[in-house]
């Protein structure tokens, strides 16, 4: 992992951030490394999109962050259109609970340990709506949309954490 960590550090040094895509997970997801250090902004994670679309969405959000926008846990006013063939959708942003970090944000955690000047790791999850505009945390959200976006704003149970630690140690 030291080689990968060095590569990530170099990319962040050059461009301010990096997106990592995890395509072999179900559902696939992508997240950032470096936003905490470069912009003092929480890292971003999104589930359920093809890597090129997830990377494009994250790049669009980072452009907005670079221009001074800050996404917090309660924002639901982001609209995207150029990524979706002119279709406009709203996105919701929620804070990722710290108990979820080790499950999904491993490289961001390692980066934060190597760069304590970035501060304690924080992250936000970007949610997309179903065809009726409902998010996974809304009543009557479609099953497909719900299943493709695990809710990281909800803490893991102590049992889930112990099982994860048992498997990975």
MARZALO-806896 format. One record per residue: residue number from 1; residue in one letter; x, y, z of N, C-alpha, C, O in turn. Coordinates in pm, whole numbers, plus 50000, padded with zeros to 5 digits. Layout:
BEGIN
(NUM 'A' (X Y Z) (X Y Z) (X Y Z) (X Y Z))
...
This chain:
BEGIN
(1 'X' (50082 49881 50000) (50000 50000 50000) (50086 50125 50000) (50039 50232 49960))
(2 'X' (50212 50115 50044) (50298 50234 50047) (50312 50293 49907) (50311 50415 49893))
(3 'X' (50327 50209 49805) (50336 50259 49668) (50211 50332 49625) (50218 50439 49565))
(4 'X' (50095 50274 49656) (49968 50340 49624) (49953 50470 49701) (49905 50570 49647))
(5 'X' (49992 50470 49828) (49985 50592 49908) (50072 50702 49849) (50032 50818 49844))
(6 'X' (50192 50665 49803) (50282 50762 49741) (50221 50819 49613) (50229 50940 49587))
(7 'X' (50159 50732 49534) (50094 50778 49410) (49980 50875 49441) (49967 50978 49375))
(8 'X' (49899 50842 49539) (49789 50929 49578) (49843 51063 49627) (49793 51168 49588))
(9 'X' (49945 51059 49711) (50005 51184 49761) (50054 51270 49645) (50037 51392 49648))
(10 'X' (50115 51209 49545) (50168 51285 49431) (50054 51348 49350) (50063 51464 49310))
(11 'X' (49948 51271 49325) (49834 51325 49251) (49772 51442 49327) (49741 51545 49268))
(12 'X' (49754 51426 49458) (49695 51533 49539) (49787 51655 49539) (49740 51768 49534))
(13 'X' (49916 51632 49545) (50012 51743 49541) (50001 51819 49409) (50007 51942 49407))
(14 'X' (49984 51746 49299) (49977 51808 49166) (49843 51875 49138) (49838 51986 49085))
(15 'X' (49731 51807 49173) (49601 51858 49132) (49509 51898 49248) (49403 51955 49225))
(16 'X' (49549 51868 49370) (49469 51907 49485) (49377 51799 49536) (49327 51808 49648))
(17 'X' (49353 51696 49456) (49261 51590 49496) (49271 51474 49398) (49333 51485 49292))
(18 'X' (49210 51363 49435) (49202 51247 49347) (49070 51176 49372) (49019 51175 49484))
(19 'X' (49014 51117 49267) (48896 51032 49280) (48941 50887 49270) (49017 50851 49180))
(20 'X' (48893 50805 49360) (48916 50661 49355) (48782 50595 49326) (48682 50626 49390))
(21 'X' (48780 50504 49230) (48657 50433 49196) (48670 50287 49238) (48772 50223 49215))
(22 'X' (48566 50237 49298) (48561 50099 49345) (48451 50030 49264) (48335 50027 49304))
(23 'X' (48491 49976 49150) (48395 49918 49057) (48357 49775 49086) (48258 49725 49033))
(24 'X' (48437 49706 49170) (48407 49566 49198) (48320 49549 49323) (48299 49436 49369))
(25 'X' (48272 49656 49376) (48181 49653 49491) (48038 49661 49439) (48013 49717 49332))
(26 'X' (47945 49605 49513) (47805 49615 49472) (47727 49689 49581) (47709 49635 49690))
(27 'X' (47682 49809 49553) (47696 49885 49428) (47833 49950 49418) (47900 49971 49520))
(28 'X' (47875 49983 49296) (48004 50051 49279) (47998 50190 49342) (47890 50248 49358))
(29 'X' (48116 50242 49378) (48119 50376 49436) (48250 50445 49402) (48347 50382 49360))
(30 'X' (48251 50575 49423) (48371 50656 49400) (48380 50758 49514) (48278 50805 49565))
(31 'X' (48504 50790 49551) (48523 50889 49657) (48652 50966 49635) (48739 50926 49558))
(32 'X' (48661 51078 49704) (48776 51165 49688) (48878 51145 49798) (48849 51094 49906))
(33 'X' (48999 51187 49766) (49108 51197 49862) (49171 51334 49837) (49201 51369 49723))
(34 'X' (49192 51411 49942) (49264 51537 49931) (49183 51663 49949) (49241 51770 49969))
(35 'X' (49052 51655 49944) (48970 51776 49959) (48990 51839 50096) (48991 51962 50109))
(36 'X' (49007 51756 50199) (49027 51807 50335) (49155 51891 50342) (49156 51996 50407))
(37 'X' (49259 51846 50277) (49387 51918 50281) (49384 52042 50192) (49427 52149 50234))
(38 'X' (49335 52028 50072) (49342 52136 49973) (49239 52245 49997) (49272 52364 49988))
(39 'X' (49116 52208 50027) (49008 52307 50039) (48941 52309 50175) (48845 52384 50195))
(40 'X' (48989 52228 50271) (48924 52220 50401) (48775 52184 50385) (48688 52234 50456))
(41 'X' (48751 52097 50290) (48616 52052 50257) (48607 51902 50283) (48703 51830 50254))
(42 'X' (48495 51854 50335) (48482 51708 50354) (48503 51633 50222) (48471 51683 50114))
(43 'X' (48556 51512 50233) (48570 51426 50116) (48429 51392 50067) (48332 51405 50141))
(44 'X' (48419 51350 49942) (48290 51322 49878) (48286 51174 49838) (48384 51119 49790))
(45 'X' (48170 51112 49859) (48148 50974 49815) (48012 50966 49747) (47915 51028 49791))
(46 'X' (48006 50887 49638) (47880 50866 49566) (47873 50719 49525) (47973 50660 49484))
(47 'X' (47755 50662 49535) (47731 50521 49501) (47642 50508 49379) (47563 50596 49347))
(48 'X' (47657 50392 49311) (47561 50348 49213) (47576 50404 49072) (47492 50378 48987))
(49 'X' (47682 50479 49045) (47704 50533 48911) (47821 50461 48846) (47912 50416 48916))
(50 'X' (47819 50449 48714) (47935 50399 48640) (48054 50486 48676) (48038 50605 48701))
(51 'X' (48175 50428 48679) (48292 50508 48718) (48309 50638 48641) (48343 50740 48702))
(52 'X' (48286 50639 48510) (48307 50764 48436) (48205 50870 48474) (48237 50989 48478))
(53 'X' (48081 50829 48502) (47980 50926 48544) (48006 50973 48687) (47992 51091 48717))
(54 'X' (48043 50879 48775) (48074 50916 48914) (48193 51012 48916) (48191 51111 48988))
(55 'X' (48296 50982 48836) (48412 51071 48829) (48375 51208 48775) (48426 51309 48823))
(56 'X' (48287 51211 48675) (48243 51339 48620) (48162 51420 48720) (48178 51541 48730))
(57 'X' (48075 51352 48794) (47997 51420 48897) (48088 51478 49003) (48073 51594 49043))
(58 'X' (48182 51398 49049) (48274 51446 49154) (48358 51561 49101) (48379 51659 49172))
(59 'X' (48406 51552 48977) (48486 51662 48920) (48403 51790 48913) (48455 51899 48939))
(60 'X' (48276 51778 48878) (48188 51895 48873) (48171 51956 49011) (48176 52078 49026))
(61 'X' (48153 51871 49113) (48140 51921 49250) (48269 51987 49297) (48265 52091 49364))
(62 'X' (48383 51928 49262) (48512 51986 49302) (48533 52122 49234) (48590 52213 49295))
(63 'X' (48489 52137 49110) (48496 52268 49044) (48418 52371 49125) (48463 52484 49143))
(64 'X' (48302 52331 49172) (48221 52422 49252) (48288 52454 49386) (48283 52568 49432))
(65 'X' (48351 52354 49447) (48424 52376 49572) (48540 52471 49548) (48563 52563 49627))
(66 'X' (48612 52450 49440) (48725 52536 49405) (48680 52681 49383) (48756 52774 49407))
(67 'X' (48555 52698 49338) (48499 52832 49316) (48439 52891 49444) (48385 53002 49442))
(68 'X' (48449 52818 49556) (48405 52872 49683) (48280 52810 49744) (48238 52849 49853))
(69 'X' (48220 52716 49674) (48099 52651 49727) (48138 52550 49834) (48242 52485 49823))
(70 'X' (48058 52538 49936) (48082 52438 50041) (47955 52356 50058) (47847 52410 50082))
(71 'X' (47969 52226 50045) (47855 52137 50057) (47850 52084 50199) (47947 52027 50249))
(72 'X' (47736 52103 50264) (47723 52052 50399) (47619 51941 50402) (47566 51902 50298))
(73 'X' (47591 51893 50520) (47505 51776 50537) (47360 51797 50499) (47287 51700 50479))
(74 'X' (47317 51919 50488) (47174 51941 50466) (47141 51997 50329) (47026 52027 50300))
(75 'X' (47240 52011 50245) (47217 52074 50115) (47140 51980 50022) (47169 51861 50013))
(76 'X' (47042 52036 49952) (46965 51958 49857) (46934 52045 49735) (46832 52028 49670))
(77 'X' (47023 52137 49705) (46995 52234 49600) (47090 52224 49482) (47088 52311 49395))
(78 'X' (47172 52124 49477) (47264 52109 49364) (47187 52053 49246) (47116 51953 49259))
(79 'X' (47201 52115 49133) (47141 52060 49013) (47250 52030 48913) (47344 52109 48896))
(80 'X' (47239 51918 48847) (47333 51885 48742) (47256 51867 48613) (47143 51816 48613))
(81 'X' (47316 51910 48504) (47251 51888 48377) (47350 51841 48271) (47319 51749 48196))
(82 'X' (47468 51901 48265) (47559 51866 48157) (47607 51722 48163) (47652 51669 48061))
(83 'X' (47599 51657 48277) (47642 51518 48286) (47535 51420 48239) (47565 51304 48210))
(84 'X' (47412 51467 48230) (47302 51376 48204) (47224 51414 48079) (47100 51414 48079))
(85 'X' (47294 51448 47973) (47231 51479 47844) (47123 51585 47855) (47017 51574 47792))
(86 'X' (47147 51686 47932) (47052 51796 47943) (46942 51775 48044) (46866 51868 48070))
(87 'X' (46932 51657 48103) (46832 51634 48208) (46881 51696 48338) (46998 51683 48374))
(88 'X' (46792 51762 48406) (46828 51825 48533) (46776 51739 48648) (46660 51699 48650))
(89 'X' (46863 51711 48742) (46821 51642 48864) (46879 51714 48984) (46980 51784 48973))
(90 'X' (46815 51697 49096) (46868 51751 49220) (46948 51643 49290) (46920 51524 49277))
(91 'X' (47047 51687 49365) (47128 51598 49446) (47109 51637 49591) (47084 51753 49623))
(92 'X' (47121 51540 49679) (47116 51566 49823) (47252 51532 49881) (47319 51439 49835))
(93 'X' (47292 51607 49981) (47422 51588 50046) (47395 51561 50194) (47322 51635 50259))
(94 'X' (47456 51456 50246) (47447 51426 50389) (47584 51387 50444) (47667 51331 50372))
(95 'X' (47606 51418 50569) (47732 51386 50635) (47746 51235 50654) (47651 51169 50698))
(96 'X' (47862 51182 50622) (47892 51041 50645) (47927 51024 50793) (48012 51096 50845))
(97 'X' (47861 50931 50859) (47890 50905 51000) (48030 50846 51014) (48071 50763 50933))
(98 'X' (48102 50887 51115) (48242 50844 51135) (48257 50692 51143) (48361 50640 51106))
(99 'X' (48154 50621 51190) (48164 50475 51198) (48166 50410 51060) (48201 50292 51049))
(100 'X' (48130 50483 50956) (48128 50429 50820) (48264 50445 50750) (48289 50377 50650))
(101 'X' (48350 50531 50800) (48475 50562 50731) (48557 50438 50698) (48598 50420 50583))
(102 'X' (48579 50352 50796) (48666 50237 50772) (48608 50140 50669) (48682 50062 50610))
(103 'X' (48478 50144 50648) (48413 50053 50554) (48428 50100 50409) (48433 50018 50317))
(104 'X' (48435 50233 50388) (48427 50286 50252) (48535 50388 50215) (48554 50414 50096))
(105 'X' (48604 50444 50310) (48695 50556 50281) (48838 50526 50326) (48906 50612 50382))
(106 'X' (48883 50404 50300) (49013 50361 50349) (49130 50450 50307) (49212 50487 50391))
(107 'X' (49137 50485 50180) (49249 50568 50134) (49239 50711 50188) (49341 50774 50215))
(108 'X' (49117 50761 50205) (49101 50894 50265) (49145 50892 50411) (49204 50988 50459))
(109 'X' (49116 50782 50481) (49160 50768 50620) (49312 50766 50627) (49372 50834 50710))
(110 'X' (49374 50687 50540) (49520 50678 50540) (49583 50812 50505) (49683 50852 50565))
(111 'X' (49525 50881 50408) (49576 51013 50369) (49569 51110 50487) (49664 51185 50511))
(112 'X' (49458 51110 50559) (49441 51198 50675) (49544 51166 50783) (49593 51257 50850))
(113 'X' (49576 51039 50801) (49679 51002 50900) (49816 51052 50857) (49895 51097 50940))
(114 'X' (49845 51044 50727) (49975 51091 50677) (49985 51243 50673) (50095 51298 50673))
(115 'X' (49872 51311 50671) (49868 51457 50659) (49780 51515 50770) (49669 51562 50744))
(116 'X' (49828 51512 50894) (49744 51558 51006) (49703 51705 50993) (49607 51747 51057))
(117 'X' (49774 51783 50913) (49737 51923 50892) (49603 51937 50821) (49543 52045 50822))
(118 'X' (49556 51829 50761) (49425 51830 50694) (49311 51826 50796) (49198 51861 50763))
(119 'X' (49339 51783 50917) (49236 51773 51019) (49174 51635 51022) (49208 51548 50942))
(120 'X' (49083 51616 51114) (49014 51489 51129) (48926 51463 51007) (48858 51553 50958))
(121 'X' (48929 51340 50958) (48854 51305 50837) (48705 51332 50854) (48643 51293 50952))
(122 'X' (48651 51400 50754) (48507 51422 50741) (48472 51392 50597) (48554 51409 50506))
(123 'X' (48350 51347 50576) (48305 51316 50440) (48156 51342 50428) (48082 51340 50526))
(124 'X' (48115 51368 50304) (47973 51382 50273) (47938 51284 50162) (48020 51253 50075))
(125 'X' (47815 51236 50166) (47766 51145 50063) (47671 51222 49973) (47585 51296 50019))
(126 'X' (47689 51201 49844) (47600 51261 49744) (47494 51157 49709) (47526 51044 49672))
(127 'X' (47369 51196 49721) (47257 51109 49687) (47188 51160 49562) (47178 51281 49541))
(128 'X' (47141 51069 49479) (47062 51103 49360) (46922 51046 49377) (46904 50944 49444))
(129 'X' (46824 51110 49318) (46684 51068 49338) (46638 50961 49239) (46702 50936 49137))
(130 'X' (46527 50900 49274) (46463 50807 49180) (46386 50887 49075) (46392 51010 49074))
(131 'X' (46314 50820 48988) (46243 50885 48878) (46132 50979 48926) (46082 51061 48849))
(132 'X' (46093 50966 49054) (45991 51054 49111) (46050 51162 49201) (45976 51232 49271))
(133 'X' (46183 51175 49199) (46247 51277 49280) (46266 51241 49426) (46295 51328 49508))
(134 'X' (46251 51113 49460) (46267 51069 49599) (46406 51012 49621) (46462 50943 49536))
(135 'X' (46461 51043 49738) (46595 50996 49777) (46582 50872 49865) (46473 50844 49916))
(136 'X' (46691 50798 49885) (46685 50677 49969) (46635 50701 50111) (46590 50607 50176))
(137 'X' (46642 50822 50160) (46594 50852 50294) (46450 50903 50293) (46396 50938 50399))
(138 'X' (46387 50909 50176) (46248 50951 50164) (46154 50830 50160) (46191 50723 50111))
(139 'X' (46034 50848 50212) (45933 50742 50203) (45900 50716 50056) (45898 50809 49975))
(140 'X' (45875 50592 50024) (45835 50548 49889) (45942 50568 49782) (45909 50574 49664))
(141 'X' (46068 50577 49821) (46177 50580 49723) (46177 50445 49651) (46149 50342 49712))
(142 'X' (46209 50445 49522) (46211 50319 49448) (46315 50224 49507) (46419 50267 49557))
(143 'X' (46285 50095 49500) (46374 49994 49557) (46513 49999 49492) (46613 49988 49563))
(144 'X' (46520 50015 49359) (46648 50019 49290) (46734 50136 49338) (46853 50119 49365))
(145 'X' (46674 50252 49349) (46748 50370 49397) (46793 50349 49540) (46906 50381 49575))
(146 'X' (46706 50296 49622) (46739 50268 49763) (46855 50169 49774) (46949 50193 49850))
(147 'X' (46850 50060 49699) (46953 49955 49709) (47087 49999 49651) (47191 49946 49691))
(148 'X' (47086 50093 49559) (47211 50139 49498) (47281 50251 49574) (47385 50300 49530))
(149 'X' (47223 50291 49687) (47283 50399 49765) (47277 50370 49914) (47189 50420 49984))
(150 'X' (47370 50289 49963) (47369 50263 50107) (47383 50394 50184) (47459 50482 50144))
(151 'X' (47311 50406 50290) (47308 50530 50368) (47423 50533 50467) (47421 50463 50568))
(152 'X' (47522 50614 50436) (47638 50626 50524) (47617 50731 50632) (47705 50751 50716))
(153 'X' (47505 50799 50631) (47474 50895 50737) (47423 50825 50862) (47408 50888 50967))
(154 'X' (47397 50697 50852) (47351 50616 50965) (47471 50542 51025) (47547 50480 50951))
(155 'X' (47488 50548 51157) (47605 50480 51217) (47597 50328 51203) (47489 50269 51204))
(156 'X' (47714 50266 51190) (47723 50121 51194) (47702 50077 51339) (47734 50150 51432))
(157 'X' (47648 49957 51356) (47630 49903 51490) (47764 49849 51541) (47854 49823 51462))
(158 'X' (47775 49834 51671) (47899 49779 51726) (47921 49637 51675) (48036 49596 51656))
(159 'X' (47815 49563 51652) (47827 49427 51597) (47885 49430 51455) (47971 49349 51423))
(160 'X' (47838 49522 51371) (47891 49535 51235) (48039 49573 51237) (48118 49522 51158))
(161 'X' (48074 49662 51326) (48214 49706 51336) (48302 49591 51382) (48410 49570 51326))
(162 'X' (48259 49517 51483) (48338 49403 51533) (48355 49297 51425) (48464 49241 51410))
(163 'X' (48250 49269 51350) (48258 49169 51242) (48355 49215 51133) (48433 49134 51083))
(164 'X' (48350 49341 51097) (48441 49396 50998) (48586 49384 51046) (48673 49340 50972))
(165 'X' (48609 49424 51169) (48745 49419 51225) (48794 49275 51234) (48912 49249 51209))
(166 'X' (48708 49183 51269) (48746 49040 51274) (48788 48990 51137) (48886 48916 51125))
(167 'X' (48716 49029 51034) (48747 48983 50899) (48873 49045 50841) (48943 48981 50762))
(168 'X' (48903 49169 50879) (49013 49241 50816) (49139 49249 50901) (49234 49318 50862))
(169 'X' (49144 49182 51012) (49268 49184 51094) (49336 49052 51092) (49441 49036 51154))
